[in-house]
Amino acid sequence: MKKIIKNFYDYLDERLHLEDLVHFMGKKYVPVHSHSLWYYFGGVSLFFFIVQVITGILLLFYYKAGPDLAFESIQYIMSKVQFGWLIRSVHGWAANLFILSAVIHMFSVYFEKAYRKPRELTWISGMLMLFLGMGFGFSGYLLPWNELSFFATKVGSDIAGAVPIIGEPMKILMRGGPDVTGATLSRLFGFHVALFPGIFTVVLGIHLLLIQRQGISEPMHFEQLDKKEKKTMPFFPNFLLRDLLLWLVMLNVLAILAVFFPAELGHKADAFGSAPEGIKPEWYFLFMFQSLKYLPAHILFIEGEVLGILLFGAAFALWLIVPFWDRKTARGEQNKLITYIGIFVIIFIIVLTILGWVA
């Protein structure tokens, strides 16, 4: 068996010069320190994205976009297609776990200050992928065409439409018209399976290229050590094998969640029916949704909801460009305010998410 593998490797190496690639990866080193665990969440996010692509392609073999066919096609997938219910559950859980791992990865980069020069573009590309991931979630939510997804999409697009100036055109773009109809389903289906994946793949390629060129960032205290005091491990094969082992663990977690907590379908959407009680967005939008509920109808001369949306928009913009406004103090010390802001944001998101979940 070893001889067969070696012959196959030699065959590829002769044509593709794999030895040069192996040598290149072997020259890459990963810092080893007390916070090294956080390095793996970028790879975990990539793993969940790959799972979503594979399961999404499998679902596309049977899914039919359209108000008269979407719900029935999902029913068929879950009841008639062999392991169809499992593939749909894996797809849904992988989407949620992708957002979770990406958020953890984002905060680890934030607190390690790994976005600073020369990694500003790496941070921005990573944030764009997180925003696109949320776009995946919103666009895919309507595809089953059930009651919950229909009215949740209506509420979500109404909130987006409240943004001054660009809100109404943005709502029309998402809905494909003034109301949530079959055109909305077709529009979001196109976003979900074509537009967003295409943009995400390009940004992902740029993100990985930047990481390869710049290497994995080191914590600030690690940078101050002498070369002899720094501990590192080769990216290939040491770090890569550990990353793959974690992928295997995540695959087991994903399978357990999909089997014991399978995706539900509910009732088919009825545009003329009444909205079910307790409509809530996906958990990663819940803290914003709950925050808007606490705002009064009017604050001075502006609607409370509009002000809340504008504040969230400004906060996301500042978060996106944090590498450009996080600077050392006049004495050359690190800006501790950045750390305090990050802690506040985490507490805010967790508390508002819990309140929104139990409300």
C-alpha positions as CSV (number, residue, x, y, z in Angstrom):
1,M,0.0,0.0,0.0
2,K,2.8,2.4,0.9
3,K,4.5,1.7,-2.4
4,I,1.3,2.5,-4.3
5,I,0.9,5.8,-2.4
6,K,4.6,6.6,-3.1
7,N,4.3,5.8,-6.8
8,F,1.1,8.0,-7.0
9,Y,2.9,10.8,-5.2
10,D,5.9,10.6,-7.5
11,Y,3.6,10.6,-10.5
12,L,1.9,13.8,-9.3
13,D,5.2,15.4,-8.2
14,E,6.8,14.8,-11.6
15,R,4.0,16.8,-13.2
16,L,2.9,19.3,-10.5
17,H,6.2,19.8,-8.6
18,L,4.5,19.0,-5.3
19,E,7.9,18.9,-3.5
20,D,8.2,22.7,-4.0
21,L,4.8,23.2,-2.4
22,V,5.7,20.9,0.5
23,H,8.9,22.8,1.0
24,F,7.1,26.1,0.9
25,M,4.6,25.0,3.6
26,G,7.4,23.5,5.6
27,K,9.1,26.9,5.9
28,K,5.9,28.4,7.4
29,Y,5.8,28.4,11.2
30,V,3.0,28.9,13.7
31,P,3.7,30.6,17.1
32,V,3.1,28.3,20.1
33,H,1.9,30.1,23.2
34,S,-1.0,30.1,25.7
35,H,-3.4,31.6,23.2
36,S,-2.5,29.2,20.3
37,L,-5.9,27.5,20.6
38,W,-7.6,30.5,18.9
39,Y,-5.6,30.0,15.7
40,Y,-7.7,26.9,14.9
41,F,-11.1,28.7,14.7
42,G,-10.3,30.2,11.3
43,G,-9.8,26.7,9.9
44,V,-13.0,25.5,11.7
45,S,-14.9,28.3,10.0
46,L,-13.5,27.1,6.6
47,F,-14.5,23.5,7.4
48,F,-18.1,24.5,8.1
49,F,-18.2,26.6,4.9
50,I,-17.0,23.5,2.9
51,V,-19.7,21.4,4.6
52,Q,-22.3,24.0,3.6
53,V,-21.2,24.0,0.0
54,I,-21.3,20.2,-0.3
55,T,-24.6,19.7,1.5
56,G,-26.1,22.7,-0.5
57,I,-25.2,21.1,-3.8
58,L,-26.8,17.8,-2.7
59,L,-30.0,19.7,-1.7
60,L,-30.0,21.5,-5.1
61,F,-30.5,18.2,-6.8
62,Y,-34.1,18.1,-5.4
63,Y,-35.0,21.6,-4.3
64,K,-37.3,23.6,-6.6
65,A,-37.6,27.4,-6.1
66,G,-41.1,28.7,-6.4
67,P,-44.0,29.4,-4.0
68,D,-45.9,26.4,-5.4
69,L,-43.0,24.0,-5.3
70,A,-40.4,25.0,-2.6
71,F,-42.3,23.7,0.5
72,E,-43.3,20.5,-1.3
73,S,-39.7,19.9,-2.5
74,I,-38.4,20.2,1.1
75,Q,-41.1,17.8,2.2
76,Y,-40.0,15.4,-0.5
77,I,-36.3,15.8,0.5
78,M,-37.1,15.1,4.2
79,S,-39.5,12.2,3.7
80,K,-38.7,10.5,0.4
81,V,-35.0,11.1,-0.4
82,Q,-32.7,8.7,1.4
83,F,-30.9,10.6,4.2
84,G,-32.4,13.8,2.8
85,W,-33.6,14.9,6.3
86,L,-30.0,14.4,7.6
87,I,-28.4,16.4,4.8
88,R,-30.8,19.3,5.4
89,S,-30.2,19.2,9.1
90,V,-26.4,19.1,8.6
91,H,-26.7,22.1,6.2
92,G,-28.7,24.1,8.7
93,W,-26.4,23.3,11.7
94,A,-23.3,23.9,9.6
95,A,-24.6,27.4,8.8
96,N,-25.1,28.2,12.5
97,L,-21.8,26.8,13.6
98,F,-20.0,28.6,10.8
99,I,-21.3,32.0,12.1
100,L,-20.4,30.9,15.7
101,S,-16.9,29.9,14.8
102,A,-16.4,33.0,12.6
103,V,-17.5,35.2,15.5
104,I,-15.2,33.5,17.9
105,H,-12.3,33.8,15.3
106,M,-13.2,37.5,14.9
107,F,-13.1,38.3,18.6
108,S,-9.8,36.3,19.1
109,V,-8.2,38.4,16.3
110,Y,-9.6,41.6,17.9
111,F,-8.3,40.9,21.4
112,E,-5.0,39.7,20.1
113,K,-4.7,43.0,18.1
114,A,-3.9,40.9,15.1
115,Y,-5.6,43.3,12.8
116,R,-2.8,45.9,13.1
117,K,-0.3,46.8,10.4
118,P,0.4,45.0,8.1
119,R,-2.8,42.9,8.5
120,E,-5.5,45.6,8.0
121,L,-6.7,44.1,4.7
122,T,-6.8,40.6,6.3
123,W,-9.1,41.9,9.0
124,I,-11.3,43.7,6.5
125,S,-11.6,40.6,4.2
126,G,-12.5,38.5,7.2
127,M,-15.2,40.9,8.3
128,L,-16.6,40.9,4.8
129,M,-16.8,37.1,4.9
130,L,-18.7,37.3,8.3
131,F,-21.2,39.8,6.8
132,L,-21.6,37.6,3.8
133,G,-22.2,34.6,6.1
134,M,-25.0,36.5,7.7
135,G,-26.3,37.3,4.2
136,F,-26.2,33.5,3.5
137,G,-28.4,33.0,6.6
138,F,-30.9,35.6,5.8
139,S,-31.2,34.6,2.1
140,G,-31.5,30.9,2.9
141,Y,-34.1,31.4,5.7
142,L,-37.0,31.9,3.2
143,L,-36.1,29.0,0.9
144,P,-38.3,26.4,2.8
145,W,-41.3,28.8,2.2
146,N,-42.9,28.0,5.5
147,E,-44.9,30.2,7.9
148,L,-42.0,31.2,10.1
149,S,-39.5,32.0,7.3
150,F,-42.1,33.9,5.4
151,F,-43.0,36.3,8.2
152,A,-39.5,36.5,9.6
153,T,-38.3,37.6,6.1
154,K,-41.1,40.2,6.0
155,V,-40.1,41.6,9.4
156,G,-36.4,41.6,8.5
157,S,-36.8,43.3,5.2
158,D,-39.2,45.9,6.8
159,I,-36.4,46.7,9.3
160,A,-33.9,47.1,6.5
161,G,-36.4,49.3,4.7
162,A,-36.5,51.7,7.6
163,V,-33.0,52.9,6.8
164,P,-33.1,56.5,5.6
165,I,-32.6,57.1,1.8
166,I,-31.2,53.7,0.9
167,G,-33.7,51.6,2.9
168,E,-36.6,51.5,0.5
169,P,-34.5,50.6,-2.6
170,M,-32.7,48.0,-0.5
171,K,-36.0,46.5,0.5
172,I,-37.2,46.4,-3.1
173,L,-34.0,44.8,-4.1
174,M,-34.3,42.0,-1.5
175,R,-38.0,41.4,-2.1
176,G,-38.1,41.8,-5.9
177,G,-41.1,44.1,-5.4
178,P,-43.0,45.9,-2.7
179,D,-44.2,42.7,-0.9
180,V,-42.8,39.3,0.0
181,T,-43.9,37.1,-2.9
182,G,-42.7,34.3,-5.1
183,A,-40.4,36.9,-6.7
184,T,-38.7,37.4,-3.3
185,L,-38.1,33.6,-3.1
186,S,-36.5,33.6,-6.5
187,R,-34.5,36.7,-5.7
188,L,-33.1,35.3,-2.4
189,F,-32.6,31.9,-4.0
190,G,-30.3,33.5,-6.6
191,F,-28.5,35.4,-3.8
192,H,-28.1,32.3,-1.7
193,V,-26.8,29.8,-4.4
194,A,-25.0,32.1,-6.9
195,L,-24.2,35.7,-5.9
196,F,-23.1,35.3,-2.3
197,P,-21.1,32.1,-2.8
198,G,-19.3,33.7,-5.8
199,I,-18.3,36.8,-3.8
200,F,-17.5,34.8,-0.7
201,T,-15.1,32.5,-2.7
202,V,-13.2,35.5,-4.2
203,V,-12.9,37.2,-0.7
204,L,-11.9,33.8,0.8
205,G,-9.1,33.4,-1.8
206,I,-7.8,36.9,-1.0
207,H,-8.0,36.3,2.7
208,L,-6.0,33.0,2.5
209,L,-3.5,34.6,0.2
210,L,-2.9,37.4,2.6
211,I,-2.5,35.0,5.5
212,Q,0.1,33.0,3.4
213,R,2.0,36.1,2.5
214,Q,2.0,37.7,6.0
215,G,2.0,34.5,8.2
216,I,0.1,33.9,11.3
217,S,0.1,36.9,13.7
218,E,1.9,36.8,17.1
219,P,0.5,38.3,20.3
220,M,2.2,41.5,21.4
221,H,3.9,40.0,24.4
222,F,5.2,37.2,22.1
223,E,6.7,39.7,19.6
224,Q,8.8,41.2,22.4
225,L,10.6,37.9,23.2
226,D,14.0,37.0,21.7
227,K,14.0,34.5,18.9
228,K,15.5,31.8,21.1
229,E,12.6,32.2,23.6
230,K,9.9,31.9,21.0
231,K,8.3,28.5,20.5
232,T,7.0,27.6,17.1
233,M,5.7,24.6,15.1
234,P,5.9,23.9,11.4
235,F,2.7,24.7,9.6
236,F,3.2,21.5,7.6
237,P,2.6,18.9,8.8
238,N,2.3,19.7,12.5
239,F,-0.3,22.5,12.5
240,L,-2.1,21.2,9.5
241,L,-2.6,17.7,11.0
242,R,-3.9,19.2,14.3
243,D,-6.3,21.4,12.3
244,L,-7.6,18.3,10.4
245,L,-8.0,16.5,13.7
246,L,-10.2,19.3,15.0
247,W,-12.2,19.2,11.7
248,L,-12.9,15.5,12.5
249,V,-14.1,16.5,16.0
250,M,-16.3,19.2,14.5
251,L,-17.7,16.7,12.0
252,N,-18.8,14.5,14.9
253,V,-20.3,17.4,16.7
254,L,-22.2,18.4,13.6
255,A,-23.5,14.8,13.1
256,I,-24.7,14.6,16.7
257,L,-26.6,17.9,16.5
258,A,-28.1,17.0,13.1
259,V,-29.3,13.6,14.3
260,F,-30.7,14.6,17.7
261,F,-31.9,18.1,16.8
262,P,-33.1,17.7,13.2
263,A,-34.4,20.6,11.2
264,E,-38.2,21.1,11.2
265,L,-40.4,22.3,8.4
266,G,-43.6,23.6,10.0
267,H,-46.5,24.8,7.9
268,K,-46.5,26.1,4.4
269,A,-46.4,29.9,4.1
270,D,-49.7,31.7,3.5
271,A,-49.3,35.4,2.5
272,F,-52.9,36.1,3.5
273,G,-52.7,34.3,6.8
274,S,-51.9,35.8,10.2
275,A,-48.3,35.8,11.5
276,P,-47.6,33.2,14.1
277,E,-46.7,34.4,17.6
278,G,-43.2,34.9,18.7
279,I,-41.5,35.4,15.4
280,K,-37.8,35.8,15.9
281,P,-34.8,36.1,13.5
282,E,-31.8,33.7,13.6
283,W,-29.8,33.9,16.8
284,Y,-27.0,36.0,15.3
285,F,-29.6,38.7,14.5
286,L,-31.4,38.4,17.8
287,F,-29.4,40.9,19.8
288,M,-30.1,43.7,17.2
289,F,-33.8,42.7,17.0
290,Q,-34.2,42.8,20.8
291,S,-32.3,46.1,21.1
292,L,-34.7,47.7,18.6
293,K,-37.7,46.5,20.7
294,Y,-36.4,48.5,23.8
295,L,-36.2,51.8,21.9
296,P,-39.1,54.2,22.3
297,A,-41.3,55.1,19.3
298,H,-39.7,58.5,18.9
299,I,-36.4,59.9,20.2
300,L,-36.4,63.7,19.8
301,F,-37.3,64.2,16.1
302,I,-36.4,60.7,14.8
303,E,-38.1,57.3,15.0
304,G,-36.6,55.0,17.6
305,E,-36.2,52.1,15.2
306,V,-34.5,54.3,12.5
307,L,-32.1,55.7,15.1
308,G,-31.3,52.2,16.3
309,I,-30.6,51.0,12.8
310,L,-28.3,54.0,12.2
311,L,-26.4,53.4,15.4
312,F,-25.9,49.7,14.6
313,G,-24.7,50.7,11.1
314,A,-22.2,53.2,12.5
315,A,-21.0,50.6,15.1
316,F,-20.4,48.0,12.3
317,A,-18.6,50.5,10.2
318,L,-16.3,51.5,13.1
319,W,-15.7,47.8,13.9
320,L,-14.8,47.2,10.3
321,I,-12.1,49.9,10.2
322,V,-10.8,49.3,13.7
323,P,-7.2,48.8,12.3
324,F,-7.2,52.4,11.2
325,W,-8.3,54.0,14.5
326,D,-6.7,51.7,17.0
327,R,-3.4,53.4,17.7
328,K,-0.9,53.3,20.6
329,T,-1.1,56.0,23.2
330,A,1.3,58.9,23.2
331,R,3.7,57.0,25.5
332,G,3.8,54.1,23.1
333,E,1.5,51.9,25.3
334,Q,-1.3,49.8,24.0
335,N,-4.7,51.3,23.9
336,K,-6.6,49.5,26.7
337,L,-9.9,51.2,25.6
338,I,-10.0,48.8,22.6
339,T,-10.0,45.8,25.0
340,Y,-12.8,47.4,27.1
341,I,-14.9,48.1,24.0
342,G,-14.5,44.4,23.0
343,I,-15.6,43.1,26.4
344,F,-18.6,45.5,26.4
345,V,-19.6,44.3,22.9
346,I,-19.4,40.6,23.9
347,I,-21.5,41.2,27.1
348,F,-24.0,43.3,25.1
349,I,-24.4,40.6,22.5
350,I,-24.8,37.7,24.9
351,V,-27.2,39.5,27.3
352,L,-29.4,40.8,24.5
353,T,-29.4,37.5,22.7
354,I,-30.5,35.7,25.9
355,L,-33.2,38.3,26.6
356,G,-34.4,37.9,23.0
357,W,-34.4,34.1,23.2
358,V,-36.5,33.9,26.5
359,A,-38.8,36.8,25.7
